[in-house]
Structures are given as C-alpha cells and as structure tokens.
C-alpha cells in the first residue's frame, strides 16, 4: 500500500461542524504559482460527516456538464469508505485553498480537474476514514488494527460489531490527526473505476439545479450592454432619452465595454438597448476582413517563425526524395455555449457577492477585488452550474460588466448576453495557416516532415509574460508533440497578431493541429500507396499507448471490412492533456453533403475513474468537434464578425449526429484528461474519410464538397 506522509501542520482544521458533525480541514497539495515556486495553501474544509451519516463534499472545480461534481466526489468518498447513496457534493467557494495543484489557481480547464486533484482528494478522504476508525476502536476499547471501514460504517472484525459514521462523527473530531495514512491500491477501490450515478442528475431532472441565468436576488435589475459593432471600436457618445422612456428601464450609463441599460427584466433592458442612439468610433480595424487576415498569416509564413522542435536535417532530405507540399487553413471558431454569458453581482460598501457560471473562481474574485478595492475575504464567489464552458467561461468580460453595473446602480445586477452578443463578442479559437512539407524515400517511407504554423497567440492576450521570443506553447500543441517516428522533423511557429480576440477553446491548439497533421499524414500515406492504419502503426512503433488506441478503434470499427456502397472510413490519432484518443469515422457524401454515420472512439486516459462519465465526454467531444468540422466558421467583414446567431453559425442537429461508440483502454496509471482529448481526432478522421471517397485532400475547414 502507498503510505502518504502527512504532518499535523498539514491539517489545521479538524473539529465538530454545526450539528455535531465531523469537519475535516484539508488543504490541497502545494501548486506551482505564477512565480514558478512551490506555493503553500491555507487550510479549508473539504468534507463533513453529519450525525445522521450524510456526507457533504466540496468540489473546487466547476460543473459544466462534464461530471466533475461526481468524479472528484468519488475520489474522496472512495478513500473515506463513504456510502455513495448518502453522499452530496457542492461547489466550493472561491479561496486559495481550493486551487488546482496543476494550475496554481482555482480554475477549471485543460482537463485538469480529476488529474489535478487525484492524489490530494483521496488523501482528504483517507484521513477522515482513519479518524472514524480510531473513534470506533476507542469506544470499543480495541486495537484500531482490528477495525475496518466499509460503506459508511466501521466494523470490528473479530466480533462483527458495527458503528455508523454519523454516530462516530463527534468523537472522531476530537482525536489527534494521524501522522500518516494509507491510500488504497487500485485493486482496493470500491467506487473508482466503476460507473456511479451522477450526483447532479436529480437536480437537473426536477428543475432545482441553478444555472447562472436562474439567479434571482431581492431588488435585482437586469442589464444588457451595447458594445462596439466593430473590432476595437470605442464609444464616442450616446443619447439615452428614448431608452429611458421604455417601460421598465431604470438606468442607462456607460461602462468600460459600452453602454449598459438596466431594467426590471431582460426584455425591457433589450428594448431599451434597441432604442439607444450610440455613436461609435469604429477604430483602426473597421476595414479588416478575413482575406486580409489570411494575407498577414501568409506573410508570417514567408518570413519564417521560431523553431519549436527539430530533429535530423530537414533541408537536406527535401532535395533527395519525393516532395509533397500543402497549405492547410483552419478558421476562427466561436464557443457557442448553450447558456449565453451572464453574471450577477451584488456590490455593497462592506462586501461583494458574485453569482457566476464561471470556470475561473480565482480570476473572478480578483476581478471584483480590483474594481471594488475590497479585500479578498470580502469578495465571495458563488459558482452555479454552467450551461457549457469550453474555455469561454474562464474569461472576465462578463464578470467586469456585472461588477461595474452593480457598483453604479447600488444594487444587485444581472448582466445577460443575447446570442448575438455571444457570437459577435466572443474570444475565438485562433485561425491559422499551415504550410506542410513531406518527403518520401524510394520505398514510400516518410523521411522528412516540416510543419510551419502562422496565426495569433492566445497567451499573448491572456498571459503575455509567458510568450518569450515569439513562442506560445498552446499554438503548437498537437504539432510539436507529433508521435510518429520520422527521422527528420521541424515544427515552426510564426506569431501573427490579428484584431480578432482569441481565447482557449476546447482542446486548444490540438484542435487545429491534429486536423492538419493527421490529414497531411494521410496525404503522404496515399502518395506511398499504403494503408492509413498499417502505416500509422509502423510509425508508432515506439508509442505503445498510441498503438493500443489505434488498434482498438480500428478493430471495433471493422477497418478493412467492406462498407455499404458510397461509404468510406477515415482514421486519426491524437494525444492531448495526458490522454491518447483514436477515432474512426464512417462517412458518405450525397449531393455535396457530408454525412457521418458512425464514429468509433478509443481512449487511453489512465485509470478510468467513472467509465460512464468518460463515455459521455467522448460522445460530447465528437458532437462538438463535428460542428466545427462540418458547420461553423467565424469570418470578418468590414471589421465586424459576420455570424450573429445559429442561422449563420449552425450547430450539429440531432438528425445529423452519428452513432458514437466509445471504448476505454483499461489502465491503472494516474488519470489523464477526458473533457478535451476527444475533440482533436474528430475533424481529421472525417476529413480523411472524405479524402478516401473523393481522392481530394481536405485542406480547409469546415469541409465543403462540390455537389
């Protein structure tokens, strides 16, 4: 068994909770702060055992449909040996104690929730278990080694005596914290590794689940904001007389992002905004369009970029073999969360309460601190359920608007974005232009690979201090870590600024680069006359995880078997966020319309904490990725985003969704990510199937096929 050395100083709060329950105070393991040093975290309570045996757990990560409220609770409950039917999970408040060890902040993203809290959450549960066992042994006057915990009770093995956790809670709270606890070995897990019912399902079925848009506070007004229609535009002035005349409108005033209209309810606020007369300075980008942005990317490629990875001698091999070159284009993408952006703020002289569907509790708290001047302990963040996140809800624009409106109005204010606001003022997945070059030798083997990327940088906007020498590691995810055994390889990145704001989008750089690399690989394999799966397996000879998922997906999909007439298979493999995923898509084309009939997905994510949740996330990723593959693209004309609603930025409809099969590679390694790794293989698997059908490689998204 694994022994975790835990000092008494690590557990600074162990006591009796309200009502006599056992309260375990347990700080997360130190994380890497922005300074790069190991930072110590303050203590905080993570679990409460009530006298009636109920167990309350606090989860620091945001629940946005991915099941983290259940997954992290399983980690604690398994080591605690709690009765799962008596466990409740709640969102934790914003506090440094709840920072994700992999991120150094309380934030949900990068598929870090389960893998970030994997060990420390289990340690918290193990300490609770040991205290309860000690309390039972003391009551019986026996050695604790004769006792064991099982499903919410402590059992004295020689006599069969049993005591419920609730009965032991108060006594356990008075015991000294153990110097060390044992963590379970994988074969001892009772919850982890088995599908458990989601803890948030009952609330979402009976309607009691509270999302951001459900928040209602006494005296609250609703606000909508008129923002510049052009990228980088600025407010010059406005006439609010007609807006104030709309029934229900209570106030109109400027804020940082534009002009806010506050009213009794959303409809009145929206009508008031329509009645506003606003004069905008269109700014320096009023003439920019998508074509001009791509020309800038092309110039970036021509001038060259920083080398992110290089092995062998690419330049020499270009002169010695069959040379293949291609340009790949990837468009801007919107997040299009089903719940548009919103935030509720209640700012008072003595404090501020934020009610948010947020992925970034620490950042939201700090935003309010900066705007109000209040200290951290006076700013409370109440995390609601999120109607989708995908990285968008780590941003602070909607938080700033709510805080500024509440400060000016002197009352609670809920800022609500319309769908048009959401699509035209997003922070988009970056567009990129990619130049690919490959060389085949006389036997059709790939001996050289060059990938040149040009596009804007996410980190240049959100963390410019991390972009050094033109390097943004998020921009080369899925490219610089190419897993194939190619002796001569070079990957470069040219940072090209553009007026379109960019941000983290589900699976980040891997979402673009896996499409480019896996599609170009199929081009080279076709040039060599080889089979896409067989050649990939050859190139992955030193990558057992990649081989396993590829073999599993191909086998379950029936790769090589006869398909119905007019259909073809496409395959792709991608590694991201600590996991490896392979997908095989079965595709047909009818009158220029691409139809995906089936997607077989295989994933190696280490230990599968909750297999059902993993399957759900892979299915979600396939649907999300198919929308970007077949439907959406954000374009710019005259300095404005052209897509305004789902009529021009379509999502995949129910009757267009394929049959999706998910197969999990068994494993006992610590968990990898799950929420994001299913997206990168979708586009190339489908595009490669289209290539197989048409003989023409798909070098631009979304896929368009001539009828």
N, C-alpha and C positions, 0 to 999 in steps of 0.2 A: 504494500500500500504506500501511497505517497504521503509523506509527512510534511505538513506546512508549518514552518516555524513562525509563530505569531506572538509578538511581545505584548505585555499588558498595555503598553503605551499605544498600541495599535487599536485598542478597544476602549475608547474613552467614555462611552455611554452605554452602560448596561443597567437597567433599572426597571421599576414597575411602571407600566404605562397606565393611563387613565382607565379605571375599572379593574385594576389589579392584574393586567396582562403583562407578559414578559416583553420588554422592549430591548432589541439587540441593536446597539450602535456600532456601525462598522464602516470605516472609510474605504473607498476603492484604493487599489494599489496606486502608487505614485505614477504619474504620467509625464510625458515629455512636454514641458511648457514651451512657450514661444522663444524663450531664451536658449532652448536646447538642453537645459539642465533638468535633472530629476526634481520634480516638484512634490512637496508633501501636501496631502489633502486634509482638511478639517474633518472631524467625525460627523456622522449623520446616521439616523436610524433607518434601517432597511427592512426590518420585519417586526411584526407584532403578533404575538400569540395571545389571544383573548381567553378569559376564564372559561368561555363556553367551547373552546377548542378551535374557533375560527382563526385563520392565519391571514393577516394582511401583509402584502408585499408591495414595496415601492419600486417602480421601474423608471430608470433615468432616461431611457430612450423613448422617442415619440412613436406612438402607434398610428401609422398611416396606411393600415391595411395589410402590412407585411407580417403581422402576428407577433411582433416583438413583445407586446404586453404579456403574451403567453410564453414565448420562448425563454425570456430571461427569468420569468417566474418559475419555470421548470428547473432552471439551474439551481436556484435557491431551494426550492421545495424538495428536489431530489436529495440533496445533501442533508436537509433538515429532516427528511423522512416524514414529510407532511402528508396528510390525507388530501389528495388533489381535489376531492369534492368539497373540501372546506376552505380552499384557498381563494382569496380575492387579490387582484392586482390593481394598483393605482399608479397614475403618473406622479413621479416625484416632483417636488418643487425645484425651482432653479437655485442651485447652490454649488459652490466649488467642490463639495464632497461628491457630487454626482457626475463629475467629469469622466468622460470615456478615456480609459488609460491609453488608447491608441491615438486619441486626438488632443488630449490635454484640455478639452473643453466639454461642456455638456452640449452635445450636438449629435444628431442622427444623420449619418451619411457614410458613403464609402463602404457600405456593407460591413460596418464595424460593430454593430450592436452586440450580437452574440459572441463574436470572436474577441471583442474588446473586453467584455465582462465575463468571459468564460471561466476564468480561474477565481477571481475575487468574489463573484457572486456565489460560487459554490463554497468558498471559504466562509462567507457570512452564514450560509445555511448550516455548515458543519459545526460552527461554534455554537449555534443555537441548539443543535442536536446534542452536543456534548454537555451543555449546561442542563438540559432537561433530563438526560440520563443520570447525571450526578445528583440532581434533586431527587429523583426516584430512588436511587441507591441509598441516599441519606435517610429518606423516610422509612425504607425497609430495614436499614441497618445492615446492608450487604455491600460487597465489593462491586464497584461500577463495572468491572470486567465481566460480571455475571449477568449484566443487563444489556439489552439491545433495543433500539428504536425501530418501529415499523408502523408506517401509515398513521401517524398521529398519536401513537401510544408508546409507552416504554414497558417492556416485558422483562420480568425476572425469569431467566431461562430455567433454573432448577425447579422452581415452584409453579411457574406459569402465571404468577401474579401480574396484573396489568394496571397501569395508571394512564389516564388521558393527559395529553399535553396541557389542556386547559387547567386541570387540577394542579399540575406542577408549575404553572407559569410563575406565580408569585414567589415560590421558594427558589426557583431557578434564577430569578432576577437578583437574589441576594448572594449568590455564590461568586467566588472569585473566578475571573476569566482564565481559562486554561492557557498554559504557555504554548501549547501546540495542539493541533487537531489533525486527524487523518482525513484525507479526501478519498472518496471511493475510486476503485479501479473501474474501468469501463464495464466489466462483466457484472459489477455490483449495482449498476444503475437500475432504477425501477421506473423512472419517468423518462429520463434522457434516452433517446434512441427509439422511443415508441411514440406513435401519434397520440396526442392528447387533445381533448376538446378545447377549443379556443375560449378563453375567459371573457372576451369581449362580445361573443356571439349573442348571449341573451339580451344585452342592452341594444344591440343593433337590430334584433328581431322585434323587441317590444317597443322600440322607439324612444327609449330613455337615454340612449347614447347622445352625448352633447358634442357637436362639432362647433367650429368657430362661429358659423352663421347662426347657431342656435342660442348664443349668449344673449341674455336679456338682463339688464340691471335697472334698478329704480332710477327714474329721471334720465335715462339714456336717450341720446339723439343718434340718428344715423347720418353718416356723411358720405358723399361721393365727391370726387375730386376731378376738376377739369385740368388735364395735363396737355403739354405741348403736342400737337399732332405730328411734328417733325422731330427727328432725332437731334437732340442737343438744342432744341428751341428754348426760348426764355420768355417769361411773362413780361409784357410791357405795361399793360393796364387792363381794366375791365369795368363794365357798367353792370351793377347788380340790381338795378331797380326792378326790372321785370322778374328776376329770380326771386326777390324778396316778396313779390306780390303773389307768388304761387302759394295756395293754401297749404299750411303745414311747414313751410320753410321758416326756420328760426334764426339762422345766421349765415352770412357769407363773408369769407375773409381769405386773404392769401396765405399760403403756407409754402414751405420750401419747394414742393413739387408742382404747385399750380394754384388753383383757386378751389377752396373747399366750400361746399354747400351743405349745411346741416339742417335736418328736418326731423319731424316726428317719426317718419318711416322712410324706407328706401324709395318708394315710388315718388313721394313728394320731393325728396332730395334729387332724384334723377330728373324729374320735370323741371326743377329749379335750375339744374345744370344746363338743360336744353335751352332755358330762357336767358342764360348768361350771354353777355356780349363781351368777348375776350379778344384782346389784341396781343398777338404773339410776335415776337422776334423769331423768324424761322431758323436763325442760327447758321453756322457755316456749312451744314450738311444738307441744305434744302435741295441741292441738285444731284445728290448722290443716288445711284441706283445699283442694282445687283451686278450689272455688267461692269460698271466702273470698279466695284469692289473686287471682282474676279481679275480684272486687269492688274490691280495692285498686287494680288496674290501671284500672278504670273511674273511680275517684276521681281517679287521676292524670290521666286524660284530661280530666276535668271541670275540674280546677284549672289545666290547661294545662302546657306544657313550654317548654324553651328552643328558640328558633328556630335550626335548623341550616342552612337555606337559604331564601331568599325573593327572589322577583323579581316585579315588577309590583304589582298591587293585587288580592289575592285577595278581600278583603272586599267591594269594590265589585262584582266580577263575580258574586258569589253572588246579588246582588239583581237581576241583569239577564238571566239566561238559564235554561235548563232545568237544574235542580239535582238531582244524584244523590248519595245518601249511603249508606254501608255500613259495617258493623263486621266486621273480619276477625280471626280468632283463630288463633294458632299455639301449639302445645303445647310443653312441655319434651320434649327428646329425649335418650336415652342414646347413648353411643358404641358400646357392644356390640362391642368388638374381639374377634376370634375367639380370640386369646390373652388370657385374663384378666390383670389386673395382677399383676406379680410383680417381685421384685428380690432379688439376692443380695449380701450384704455380708460382708466379712472384715475386721474391725477389730482391729488389734493396737496395741501401745504405740508401735511405730515407723512405722505406716502404716495405710492403709485401701484396700482394693480393692473396687470396685463392679462387678458384672456385671449389665448392665441392658439391657432393651429400652426405650431412652429416646429421646425427641425433644429432650431438653434436657441436653446434657452439662455445660455451664457451671453451670446451676442445680443439677444433681445433685452436682457436685463441691463447690459452695458449701454445699449442704445438709449434706454429710458434714463439711465443714470446721467449720461452726457447731456441730454436735453433738459432734464429737470434739475440737475445739480443735487439730487438726492443720493444718499449713501446706499450701498448695495443692500443692506439689511432692510431698507425702506421700500425697495422695489421687489414686488412679488410677481412671479410668472406662473400663471395657471394654464397648464397645457391641456387643450381639448383634443378630441380626436381630430385627425387630419383627413380631409377628403382628397387624398393624394398629395404627394410631396415631390418626388423625383429630383430633389435638389433645389427646387424653386423656393421652398419654404425655409431655406436657410438664409434667404435674403432679408434685408431690413427695411426696404422701401415702404411696405405697408405698415410696419411697426412704427416707423418715424411719423407717418401721416396720422396714425391714431393718437400717438402721444402729443403731437403738436396741436391737433384739433381739440383734445381734451384740455390741454393747458389753456388754450384761448377761450374755450367755451365755459370752462369752470365746472364741468360736469362729465359724467361718463359719455364717451362717444365710440360708436362702432363704425369704422370705415369699411365700406363694401365696394369691391371692384365688380364691374359688369364683365361679361365675357369679352366684350370689345376692349375694355381696359386691359384685361388679362392677356389677350393676344397681341395687342399693339404696344404694350409697355412691359413685355417680358424681358428676362435676361436669357438670351437664346443659346442653344448649343452652337458652338462655333462652326462656321462654314470653313472648308479647307479645299485647297487644290493640291493634288498629289501627283508627282512625276515618278513613275515606276520604271525601272530598268532591270532586265534579267538576261543572263547568258546561259545557254545550254551547250554542253560539250557534244562530241560526236556520238555519244551513246544516249543522248537525251537527258543527261543528269544536269541539275541546276548547280552551276559552279559559281554564279555571281548573282548578287541581289543588291539593288540600290533603291531606297525609298526616300524621296525628298518631299517634305511637307511644308506648306506655306499657309498661314492663317493667323487669326488673332489669338491672344493668350487670356485664359480665364484668370490666372494668377496675377497677371499684370494689372487687372482691375481690383481683385479682392485682397491680394497679398503681394504688392509689388516688391517688397523686400526679399521675396523668395525667388524672384526672377533675376538671375545673375548671368550676365554675359549672353542675354537673349535666350536663356534656357527656361522652359516651362515643362516640368516632367509630366504634367497632365496631358499635354498636347501630343506626346509620343507614346502614351500607353497603348499597348496592342501593336506597336511598331518596333520600338526599341527592344522589346522582350520577345521578338519573334522566336518561336521554339524550334524551328527547323534547322537541321544540320546542313547548313550551306557554308562552305569554307570561306568565301569572300563576301563580305556583307558591310553595307554602310547605310546608316539612317541619319538624315539631317533635318533640322527644323529651322525655318525662317519665320520669325515673329513679324507679322504684318498687321499693324493696327488698322481698325475699321471703325466707323461711327456706330455700328450696331453693338449694343451692350451684350456681353456674353457671360454665361454662368455655368454652374455644374448642372448637368443633365444626366439622367440615369445611365450609368456606366461610363460617363465622361469620355476621355479620349479613346478608350477601347471601342466605343460605339461607332466611331468613324473609321478608326484604323483597322479593326478586324475586318470590316467590309472591304477596305482597299486591299489589304494583304491577302486575304483568303480568295478574293476574286482574281487578283493578279496571279496568285499561285495556280489557280485553275487554268488561266491562260497559258502559263508555262507548261503545265502538265499536258494540256491539249496539244500544244506545239510538239511535245515529245511523244504524243500518241499513247500516253499511259493512262491508267485508271486513277481517278482522283483519290479514292480511299487507299488503294495499294501504295501509290506513290507517297501519300502523306505518312503512312505507316513506316515506310522506308526512311523518310526524312525525320521521323520522330523516334528513331531507334534508341536515343538516349533519354527519352522522356516517357517513362512508364505511365505516369498519370494521364498524359495526353493520349497515349496509345489505348489505355483502358477505356476511356470515354468514347473514343472514336470507334473502337471495335464493338462496344456495347450499342451505340447508336446505330451504326451501320448494320449490325446483325439484327436488331429489333425492327429496323425499317425494311429489311429484306433487300439490302443493297445488292445489285446484280441480278435480282429476280425480274421476271417480266412484269411490266406495268400495263395498265389499260392504255389503249392507243391514245396518243396525244399527250401523254404524261411523261415526266422525267424527274429524276432525283437530283438534288444538289446537296452538297455537304460543306460543313465549316467547323473549325475547332478554334476556341479562343480561351485564353487564360486571363483572368482579371480578379482582383480583390481576393486573392488567396484560393480561388477555385478554378477548375477547368471544366468547360462545357463543350460538348459536341452536339450538333443538330443536323438532321437530315430532313429536307423539305421535299414533299411530293407536289409537283406544280403542273398546271396546264395553262394554255393560252387560248382564249376564244375571242375572236374579233378584236384583237389588241388588248384584251383584258386579262391580266394575270390572275389566276385563281390558285390559291394554296389550299390543297385538300387535306394535307396531313403534315404534322411536324413531330418527329421523334427526337426527344432531347435526353441526353445522358449527362449527368453531373457528378463530379467528384468534389465534394465540399468538406472532406474530412468526416468527422463524426456527424451523423445526421441527428441533430437534437430533436426535431419533431418532423418526421418524414412528410406528413400531410402538409405542413406549412411550406416545406421545400418544394413540394409538387405545385402548390398554389402559386408560389413565387415564380417558378419556371414558366407556368402557364401565363401568368400575368406579364412576364418579360417577353414572351413570344408575341402576345397580342400587342403590347406596347411597341415592340420592335417592328412588327408588321405594319402598323400605322405609319411609322416613319419610312418604311421600305416602299410601301405601295401608294401612300396617300400624301402626306404633308410635306410642305417646304415653306419656309418663310422667305419672302422676297421683298425687295425695297424698290420703290419708285418715287422720284422727286422727294427723297429724304423721308419717306413715310413707309411703314410696314403695310403691305397691301392686304394681308389676310386679317379679317376682323371678327369672324365668327366661324361656326362649323360648316357654313355653306361654302366657304373658301379655304378652310383648313379642316378637311374632313377627317374623321376618325373611322377606324375599322368598325363595321356594323356586325351585329350578331350573325346575320346570314352569310357573312364573309369570313367568319372565323373558322379555321381548320380544326380537325381533330388533333388534339395535342396529347402525346404520351410522354410521361416523364419516368426515367429510370435512374436510380441513385446507386452509385458505386459504393458498396459497403466500405467503411473505414473506421479506424479508432484514433486517427490523428486529431489534434485540436481543430475546431471548426474553422472553415473558410467563410467567405461571404456568400450570400444567397440572393439578396434583393436585386443586385445589379448584374452579376455574371451571366444571367440568361439572355441579356439583350444583344451583346456583340455578335454571336453567331447567326442571328436571325436573318439580317439583310444579306450576308454573303451566301448562306445556304439557299435562299430563294433566288438570288441573282445567278448563282451557279446552275440552278435548275433551268432558268430561262436561257442561259448560255447553251446548255445541253440541248434545249429544244430548238433554238434559233441559229446556233452557230455564231452568234454575235455577242461578244462580251458586254456586260452591263457595266458601264463606266461612270454612270451618274445616277443619283437618287433624287426623287423617287423613281422607280422603274417605269419607263414608258416604252411600249412596244407598238410598232406600226401595225395597224389592222390589216 
